[in-house]
Amino acid sequence: MKIALIGYGKMGREVEQVALSKGHVITARIDPLSGERTTPHLSPESVSDAEVCIEFSQPQAAVENIEKSARLKKNVVVGTTGWYEHLSRVEATVRQENTALVYAPNFSLGVNLFYRIAAAAAALFSRFEDYDVSGLEMHHRKKLDSPSGTAKKLTQIVLDHFPRKREVVTDCLNRPIRPDEFHLVSVRSGHFPGTHSVVFDSTADTVELTHTARSRAGFAFGALLAAEWVVGRKGVYTFDQVLENLMQA
Ligand SMILES: NC(=O)c1ccc[n+]([C@@H]2O[C@H](COP(=O)([O-])OP(=O)(O)OC[C@H]3O[C@@H](n4cnc5c(N)ncnc54)[C@H](OP(=O)(O)O)[C@@H]3O)[C@@H](O)[C@H]2O)c1
C-alpha cells in the first residue's frame, strides 16, 4: 500500500515504522515544520502517488487536511483528536467528493476490543445488586488532560450497560459515594503510556479488567489496519465500524 503521511510528529513517525515493517511504502511526509518531512504542503503533487493518507497532526489542522484530501480524491484515516465538533461538515465534504474517511480517538485494536469486553461485563454484573463498579486510569506525568479521552469513552460504555450508575465522579470524595455514582480515578505518575481498568466488586470477590498500553505502536497498527481496509471504499466510518466489518468477514 502506498501511504502519504499527513503530520510527521510522534505518531506520524510511529506509523511510518510500522508501515515499513509491514512492507508498505511511504510516498510523502507532509508537515509544515518537521525537518525530515518531504513537503510542507498537502497538494495535488504531494499526494499524487498515494493510495491512502494517514493523518496525525493537530486539532486546528485536521479539518482542512481531511477536506483537502477528499477534494484530491484521496481516502484518509484520521487519528488527530479535538476536531469532532466539525464532524458533520467534514462528513458532508467526504460524501460529496465520493471518497472515504475512517476516524477514531483511539486506534489501538486492544482498547477497541476492550470497550466491547467492558460493555458485556457491565451488562452481566449490573444484574446482581451486590456488585459495584468503578474505573481507574493511569498515565505518564506529562499528560495534559484528565481523565483521558479513552477513560471518558470507557466510562460512557460502562454507564450505558450498568443502569444503576448515572453520575460520574472524578474528584476526590470527602463523603460516602452514592450508589448511583461511578467513581473514575486518574493517576498521573512516571511513564505509563496508558492503563485503563474497570473494577467490579462485591462482598465475595473482585473482578478487574485492565488494558495496559506498552507503546504508541498499537495506535499505529490500528491506523494501518483501517488504512488497508479503507482503500477502494467510500463513506465515513469509525474504527469500531471497521472492526465490526472485519469480524463479520
Ligand atoms: N487516535 C489515536 O489512536 C491517537 C493516538 C495518539 C495520538 N493521537 C492524536 O494524534 C495527534 C498527533 O499526535 P502526536 O503525538 O503525533 O503529536 P505531535 O508529535 O505533536 O505531531 C503532530 C505533527 O503534526 C504537524 N502538523 C501541524 N499542523 C499540520 C498541518 N497543517 N499539516 C500537517 N501536519 C501538521 C506538527 O508539526 P509542527 O509541530 O512541527 O508544526 C507535528 O509534527 C494528536 O491530536 C493526538 O491527540 C491519536
The ligand as an SDF file (V2000), in Angstrom:
LIG
                    3D

 48 52  0  0  0  0  0  0  0  0999 V2000
   -6.3550    8.1750   17.5200 N   0  0  0  0  0  0  0  0  0  0  0  0
   -5.3020    7.6720   18.1590 C   0  0  0  0  0  0  0  0  0  0  0  0
   -5.1660    6.4490   18.3430 O   0  0  0  0  0  0  0  0  0  0  0  0
   -4.2280    8.6040   18.6490 C   0  0  0  0  0  0  0  0  0  0  0  0
   -3.0680    8.1260   19.2810 C   0  0  0  0  0  0  0  0  0  0  0  0
   -2.0720    9.0400   19.6250 C   0  0  0  0  0  0  0  0  0  0  0  0
   -2.2390   10.3940   19.3650 C   0  0  0  0  0  0  0  0  0  0  0  0
   -3.4000   10.8250   18.7850 N   0  0  0  0  0  0  0  0  0  0  0  0
   -3.6120   12.2230   18.3960 C   0  0  0  0  0  0  0  0  0  0  0  0
   -2.9120   12.4280   17.1860 O   0  0  0  0  0  0  0  0  0  0  0  0
   -2.4800   13.7830   17.1030 C   0  0  0  0  0  0  0  0  0  0  0  0
   -0.9760   13.8140   16.8550 C   0  0  0  0  0  0  0  0  0  0  0  0
   -0.3040   13.2540   17.9730 O   0  0  0  0  0  0  0  0  0  0  0  0
    1.2880   13.2360   18.0240 P   0  0  0  0  0  0  0  0  0  0  0  0
    1.6370   12.6530   19.3370 O   0  0  0  0  0  0  0  0  0  0  0  0
    1.8640   12.6640   16.7820 O   0  0  0  0  0  0  0  0  0  0  0  0
    1.5740   14.8160   18.0430 O   0  0  0  0  0  0  0  0  0  0  0  0
    2.8840   15.5950   17.6130 P   0  0  0  0  0  0  0  0  0  0  0  0
    4.1090   14.8050   17.9290 O   0  0  0  0  0  0  0  0  0  0  0  0
    2.7340   16.9900   18.1440 O   0  0  0  0  0  0  0  0  0  0  0  0
    2.7680   15.6280   16.0000 O   0  0  0  0  0  0  0  0  0  0  0  0
    1.8540   16.3940   15.2820 C   0  0  0  0  0  0  0  0  0  0  0  0
    2.5600   16.8080   13.9710 C   0  0  0  0  0  0  0  0  0  0  0  0
    1.6200   17.3810   13.0640 O   0  0  0  0  0  0  0  0  0  0  0  0
    2.2360   18.5060   12.4870 C   0  0  0  0  0  0  0  0  0  0  0  0
    1.2900   19.4620   11.9230 N   0  0  0  0  0  0  0  0  0  0  0  0
    0.8040   20.6010   12.4490 C   0  0  0  0  0  0  0  0  0  0  0  0
   -0.0120   21.2210   11.5640 N   0  0  0  0  0  0  0  0  0  0  0  0
   -0.0340   20.4610   10.4590 C   0  0  0  0  0  0  0  0  0  0  0  0
   -0.6610   20.5650    9.1780 C   0  0  0  0  0  0  0  0  0  0  0  0
   -1.4310   21.6180    8.8540 N   0  0  0  0  0  0  0  0  0  0  0  0
   -0.4620   19.5770    8.2640 N   0  0  0  0  0  0  0  0  0  0  0  0
    0.3360   18.5530    8.5420 C   0  0  0  0  0  0  0  0  0  0  0  0
    0.9780   18.3980    9.7370 N   0  0  0  0  0  0  0  0  0  0  0  0
    0.7880   19.3390   10.6740 C   0  0  0  0  0  0  0  0  0  0  0  0
    3.0660   19.0800   13.6050 C   0  0  0  0  0  0  0  0  0  0  0  0
    4.0510   19.9300   13.0690 O   0  0  0  0  0  0  0  0  0  0  0  0
    4.7870   21.0490   13.9520 P   0  0  0  0  0  0  0  0  0  0  0  0
    4.5080   20.8160   15.3810 O   0  0  0  0  0  0  0  0  0  0  0  0
    6.1790   20.8310   13.5620 O   0  0  0  0  0  0  0  0  0  0  0  0
    4.1780   22.3130   13.4670 O   0  0  0  0  0  0  0  0  0  0  0  0
    3.6660   17.8290   14.2260 C   0  0  0  0  0  0  0  0  0  0  0  0
    4.8480   17.4130   13.5710 O   0  0  0  0  0  0  0  0  0  0  0  0
   -2.9630   14.4330   18.4030 C   0  0  0  0  0  0  0  0  0  0  0  0
   -4.2170   15.0410   18.1710 O   0  0  0  0  0  0  0  0  0  0  0  0
   -3.1280   13.2630   19.3720 C   0  0  0  0  0  0  0  0  0  0  0  0
   -4.0890   13.5140   20.3830 O   0  0  0  0  0  0  0  0  0  0  0  0
   -4.3830    9.9570   18.4230 C   0  0  0  0  0  0  0  0  0  0  0  0
  1  2  1  0
  2  3  2  0
  2  4  1  0
  4  5  1  0
  4 48  2  0
  5  6  2  0
  6  7  1  0
  7  8  2  0
  8  9  1  0
  8 48  1  0
  9 10  1  0
  9 46  1  0
 10 11  1  0
 11 12  1  0
 11 44  1  0
 12 13  1  0
 13 14  1  0
 14 15  2  0
 14 16  1  0
 14 17  1  0
 17 18  1  0
 18 19  2  0
 18 20  1  0
 18 21  1  0
 21 22  1  0
 22 23  1  0
 23 24  1  0
 23 42  1  0
 24 25  1  0
 25 26  1  0
 25 36  1  0
 26 27  1  0
 26 35  1  0
 27 28  2  0
 28 29  1  0
 29 30  1  0
 29 35  2  0
 30 31  1  0
 30 32  2  0
 32 33  1  0
 33 34  2  0
 34 35  1  0
 36 37  1  0
 36 42  1  0
 37 38  1  0
 38 39  2  0
 38 40  1  0
 38 41  1  0
 42 43  1  0
 44 45  1  0
 44 46  1  0
 46 47  1  0
M  CHG  2   8   1  16  -1
M  END
$$$$
